[in-house]
Amino acid sequence: MSTSPRPLESTAPLPQSTAEQAAAPEATFTGVFDISDADGVNESERLLMRLCRRSFLSLWSFANLHTDQDMRGGRGSAKEFADVLVVFGNDVVIFSDKHVAFQEDRDLGVAWRRWYKRAVEESAKQLHGAMSWARRFPKRVFLDTACTRPLPVALPSADSARFHLVAVTRGSYEACARFFSGSLGTLQIRTDVRGSAHADNPFFVGLVNPEKAFVHVFDEFSLEMVLKEMDTASDFISYLKDREAFLNRQDRVVYAAGEEQLLASYLTNGDELGRNFLPPSAREEEATVIAFDETHYESLMSNPSFREKKRLDKPSYLWDRMVERFIRLGDPELIAPGFDQDNNETEQALRLLARESRFRRRILVDAIRGVLTRAADEGRQAARVFTTDQDTSLVYVFVLVPKRANETYDDYRGHRIAVLHAYCKCAKLRFPEGSTFIGIAFDHPTRDYRGSSEDLFVYICEHLGDEEREEAERYRQELGILPDNMELKRMSTAEFPAFVTKAQPVKNDTKRPSKNDERKRNRSKMAKASRKRNRRR
């Protein structure tokens, strides 16, 4: 097979001809994508969009979308499509957000039925309608009410799209917390409650409409919680896929004392290679009823391994910010004038970076920090090639090239991308199982110019032909990169670090509260904290 290189994607706050010129403010540069800044028409939708942009970044999440369903010849009114849409490859997530006040001065049955109809049933109707439209007319969804700005990322065709429907229902939180005393106030899950049966089961949600596509129902607290723990596109979409497969079954009933219990069990069982809502021992049984009580979430929050995971994850958000810079500021023509690269190809390259899970982002950032430290210590060119046993087809190449004293900034950028190009091609020699090579070049820690920039080069190569192999060997010899005697280091890490906790002696006269009392106090604290957060918003 022939090689198929995708040239650079570059962000450059310094496009001047010489490095001595001052860096221009970052805000003066725009990328190649038409990014909408719409964030919702009310506070509820704005909160949803902030959560989505944090997880899916600006290129793949859109608010306040419209269709031209009621327009003829450019005249007429645009029709609202959905509150928030996420398009990530073949996965399409459609959100409907409704804030409906719960009428607590009414009879509980009446108040619940009214709230459920307006918040859940109407959301499901909107979601099913939006999905139908997207399947039939994927090119007729727009960013603006004039229906002149198409989505920067095209919706997939009907035969390849995987739709995930999410109803965000607000307003029941405090009433639910009072109904289930001591709970966090999230809606309870019971999959034997189906369709019209919801009217007689206050604060329980099961299968909204068993005859149509599955709808995930989250309230204000559970959505925030899920997007906090599953805060990348791949993590969140995997959760939705697994959640639907787990709940949408006719042969068993699943009960959960809130979405937080289901989420905690999901995080606890399995690892980054594959998660499950059940422990291995329970998967072998064909149980007809599965229940998640109120202990799972608290147990996870107090787990030392989970707390250490959250601490170790903090540097990984540097990856998010880097991808967002490529989206907002990137342009292949910055260092390849006249190069005509379709935005669709550019989006595919960026999606490779954005599809990384939170755990893999942690590992990748650690690798980048390591090569930055080495470059600073040695004061010369440095590189690191990274791959995993779990996916040997994907290889990352991180390169830091110092600017030479007599080199202009433009010449330096051209030289740097050429070195990155050579490294990616030579990496195929050292890692023959690799087929996708993602090269990222960074500024060297020691530099004589202000500002910063990154270059991205994606090289697709299933097999090296004779000419390509000869070219790569020439690069390797002339530039002295990735020699045969280069040491390969193997490392292992875990998403949840393991701890061995020493037993602490307890005085005989010390009174210890019962586990139930302690659990109630913890639930009350978390519920109060969550209500305060939602009020502040």
Long-range contacts (C-beta under 8 A, 24 or more apart in sequence): 1-462, 1-463, 2-465, 3-459, 3-460, 3-461, 3-464, 3-465, 3-468, 4-460, 4-461, 5-421, 5-457, 5-458, 5-459, 5-460, 6-341, 6-345, 6-348, 6-349, 6-457, 6-458, 6-459, 6-460, 7-332, 7-336, 7-339, 7-341, 7-457, 8-332, 8-335, 8-336, 8-417, 8-420, 8-455, 8-456, 8-457, 9-326, 9-330, 9-331, 9-332, 9-346, 9-349, 9-350, 9-455, 9-456, 9-457, 10-330, 10-331, 10-332, 10-334, 10-335, 10-413, 10-417, 10-453, 10-454, 10-455, 10-456, 11-325, 11-326, 11-328, 11-329, 11-330, 11-334, 11-453, 11-454, 12-329, 12-334, 12-335, 12-413, 12-453, 13-329, 13-451, 13-452, 13-453, 14-409, 14-449, 14-450, 14-451, 14-452, 14-453, 15-334, 16-409, 16-410, 17-408, 17-409, 17-410, 18-408, 18-409, 18-410, 19-403, 19-407, 19-408, 19-409, 19-412, 19-447, 19-448, 19-449, 20-448, 20-449, 21-409, 22-450, 23-449, 23-450, 23-451, 24-451, 26-329, 29-329, 30-328, 30-329, 31-326, 31-327, 31-328, 31-329, 31-330, 31-331, 32-330, 32-331, 32-332, 32-343, 32-346, 33-59, 33-152, 33-327, 33-343, 33-346, 33-347, 34-143, 34-149, 34-152, 35-59, 35-152, 35-327, 35-328, 36-62, 36-63, 36-64, 36-143, 36-144, 36-149, 38-62, 38-63, 38-64, 38-143, 39-63, 40-64, 40-83, 40-84, 40-97, 42-99, 43-537, 44-97, 44-98, 44-99, 44-168, 44-170, 45-83, 45-84, 45-97, 47-220, 47-537, 48-83, 48-84, 48-95, 48-97, 48-168, 48-223, 49-84, 51-223, 51-224, 51-227, 52-84, 52-86, 52-95, 52-227, 54-227, 54-231, 54-320, 55-227, 55-230, 55-231, 55-232, 55-233, 55-236, 56-86, 56-88, 56-233, 56-236, 56-354, 57-233, 57-320, 57-323, 57-324, 57-327, 57-354, 58-324, 58-327, 58-328, 59-152, 59-153, 59-327, 59-347, 59-350, 59-354, 60-86, 60-87, 60-88, 60-153, 60-233, 60-351, 60-354, 61-85, 61-86, 62-86, 62-87, 62-143, 62-151, 64-143, 65-141, 65-142, 65-143, 65-151, 66-141, 66-142, 66-143, 66-144, 66-145, 66-147, 67-133, 67-137, 67-140, 67-141, 67-142, 67-147, 68-140, 68-142, 68-147, 69-133, 69-140, 71-147, 77-145, 78-142, 78-144, 78-145, 78-146, 78-147, 81-130, 81-133, 81-141, 82-126, 82-127, 82-130, 83-168, 85-130, 85-141, 85-151, 86-233, 87-151, 87-153, 87-154, 87-155, 87-156, 88-233, 88-237, 88-351, 88-354, 88-355, 89-156, 89-351, 89-355, 90-156, 90-160, 90-161, 90-162, 91-161, 91-162, 91-164, 91-233, 91-237, 92-134, 92-155, 92-156, 92-161, 92-162, 92-163, 92-164, 93-163, 93-164, 93-166, 93-236, 93-237, 93-240, 94-127, 94-130, 94-131, 94-134, 94-163, 94-164, 94-165, 94-166, 95-166, 95-167, 95-168, 96-123, 96-124, 96-126, 96-127, 96-130, 96-165, 96-166, 96-167, 96-168, 97-123, 97-168, 97-170, 98-122, 98-123, 98-167, 98-168, 98-169, 98-170, 99-170, 99-171, 100-169, 100-170, 100-171, 101-171, 102-171, 102-172, 102-174, 102-175, 104-175, 108-179, 108-202, 109-199, 109-200, 109-202, 111-175, 112-199, 112-202, 112-203, 113-199, 115-171, 115-172, 116-198, 116-199, 119-167, 119-169, 119-170, 119-171, 119-172, 120-167, 120-169, 120-198, 120-205, 120-208, 120-217, 121-208, 123-167, 123-168, 123-169, 123-215, 123-217, 124-165, 124-167, 124-208, 124-209, 124-212, 124-215, 127-165, 127-166, 127-167, 127-213, 127-215, 128-165, 128-209, 128-212, 128-213, 128-215, 131-163, 131-165, 131-213, 134-161, 134-163, 135-161, 135-163, 152-343, 152-347, 153-347, 154-344, 162-241, 163-213, 164-216, 164-237, 164-240, 164-241, 164-244, 165-213, 165-214, 165-215, 165-216, 166-215, 166-216, 166-218, 166-223, 166-240, 167-208, 167-215, 167-216, 167-217, 167-218, 168-218, 168-219, 168-220, 168-223, 169-217, 169-218, 169-219, 170-219, 170-220, 172-203, 172-219, 173-219, 173-220, 173-221, 173-531, 173-534, 174-531, 175-203, 176-203, 176-219, 177-527, 177-531, 179-203, 180-257, 182-520, 182-523, 182-524, 183-257, 183-258, 183-294, 183-523, 183-527, 184-221, 184-258, 184-260, 184-297, 184-523, 184-526, 184-527, 184-530, 185-219, 185-221, 185-527, 185-530, 185-531, 186-219, 186-221, 186-222, 186-258, 186-259, 186-260, 187-217, 187-219, 187-222, 187-258, 187-259, 188-255, 188-256, 188-257, 188-258, 189-247, 189-254, 189-255, 189-256, 189-258, 189-259, 189-262, 190-253, 190-254, 190-255, 191-247, 191-248, 191-249, 191-252, 191-253, 191-254, 191-255, 192-253, 206-247, 207-247, 207-248, 214-244, 214-247, 214-248, 216-240, 216-243, 216-244, 218-259, 219-259, 220-534, 221-260, 221-530, 221-534, 222-258, 222-259, 222-260, 222-263, 224-533, 225-259, 225-260, 225-263, 226-259, 226-263, 229-263, 229-267, 231-358, 232-354, 232-355, 232-356, 232-357, 232-358, 232-361, 233-354, 233-355, 234-355, 234-356, 234-357, 235-357, 235-358, 238-275, 239-263, 239-266, 242-266, 242-275, 242-276, 242-277, 243-277, 246-277, 251-288, 252-287, 252-288, 252-289, 252-290, 253-288, 253-289, 253-290, 254-290, 254-291, 254-292, 255-289, 255-290, 255-291, 255-292, 256-291, 256-292, 257-292, 257-293, 257-294, 258-294, 258-297, 260-296, 260-297, 261-292, 261-293, 261-294, 261-295, 261-296, 261-297, 262-292, 263-297, 264-296, 264-297, 264-299, 264-300, 264-301, 265-292, 265-296, 267-300, 267-306, 268-296, 268-299, 268-300, 271-494, 271-495, 271-496, 272-357, 272-359, 272-360, 272-495, 273-390, 294-519, 294-523, 295-519, 298-519, 298-522, 298-523, 298-526, 304-499, 304-501, 305-496, 305-497, 305-498, 305-499, 306-496, 308-496, 308-497, 308-499, 309-495, 309-496, 309-497, 312-362, 312-497, 313-358, 313-359, 313-362, 315-362, 315-365, 315-366, 315-369, 316-358, 316-361, 316-362, 316-364, 316-365, 317-361, 318-365, 318-368, 319-353, 319-356, 319-361, 319-364, 319-365, 320-361, 322-353, 322-440, 322-454, 323-350, 323-353, 323-354, 325-454, 326-350, 326-353, 326-454, 326-456, 330-456, 334-413, 335-410, 335-413, 335-414, 335-417, 335-455, 336-417, 349-456, 349-458, 350-456, 352-436, 352-438, 352-458, 353-438, 353-456, 359-495, 360-388, 363-388, 363-493, 364-396, 367-396, 367-398, 368-398, 368-440, 368-442, 371-398, 371-400, 372-400, 372-442, 372-445, 375-400, 375-402, 375-444, 375-445, 376-445, 376-446, 379-446, 381-419, 381-444, 383-423, 383-481, 383-482, 385-423, 385-427, 385-430, 385-431, 385-482, 387-431, 387-434, 392-431, 392-433, 392-434, 393-433, 393-434, 393-435, 393-436, 394-434, 394-435, 394-436, 394-438, 395-427, 395-431, 395-434, 395-436, 395-437, 395-438, 396-437, 396-438, 396-439, 396-440, 397-423, 397-424, 397-427, 397-437, 397-438, 397-439, 397-440, 398-439, 398-440, 398-441, 398-442, 399-423, 399-439, 399-440, 399-441, 399-442, 400-441, 400-442, 400-443, 400-444, 400-445, 401-441, 401-444, 402-444, 402-446, 402-447, 403-444, 403-447, 403-448, 403-449, 405-448, 409-449, 413-453, 413-455, 416-441, 416-455, 417-441, 417-455, 417-457, 419-479, 420-455, 420-457, 421-457, 421-459, 422-475, 422-479, 422-481, 423-481, 423-482, 424-457, 424-459, 425-459, 425-461, 425-468, 425-471, 425-472, 425-475, 426-472, 426-475, 426-476, 426-481, 426-482, 427-482, 428-459, 428-461, 428-464, 428-472, 429-464, 429-469, 429-472, 429-473, 429-476, 429-482, 430-482, 430-486, 432-464, 434-461, 435-460, 435-461, 435-462, 436-460, 437-461
